[in-house]
Amino acid sequence: MAAPLDALFLRFATSKLAQLSARIVDCLGRLSDDQIWSRGSENQNAVGNLVLHLCGNLRQWILSGARDRDAEFAASGEVSGAELAARLQTMVNAALAVIRNTTAERLGETVSIQGYEVSVLEAFGHVTEHFAQHTGQIIYATKLLTGADLGYYRHLSKASAHQEKTP
């Protein structure tokens, strides 16, 4: 028998957020603090800004906390890579606990977040999608700054791809 759709969605959201946050923490560990806060121009965000932005988004959309969105983008090196990683892990762990403890009935409830009226399911979907977009930016920036292959898809090499089951 197939799992209920709510359980499938909640499992996907938690596993994806955990996977993506681990990749961000890995990227932060590969970069110096100068690299974390470097910007190509004033209209670009540094990796550090993106991490602060993701923390703020989780706080506002899942944890119902206060947020200073402008400060997330105005920061310019005040926080070390290690502190960013710790903040992100703390915020993600808190969000994962909320998601894991959400009932099917709660997923259908309407909440008001950042001026939007959305279901809790939509809020969780938004956060997961938003987190994925910025994780991609952080991974790309890390590759540009380090020249490294981060190895996240090494298991899909031709030698082992036939053994993997991926969606």
Summary of the structure (lengths in Angstrom):
residues: 167
radius of gyration: 17.2
end to end distance: 19.8
largest distance: 53.6
contacts: 451
relative contact order: 0.17
helix: 65%
strand: 5%
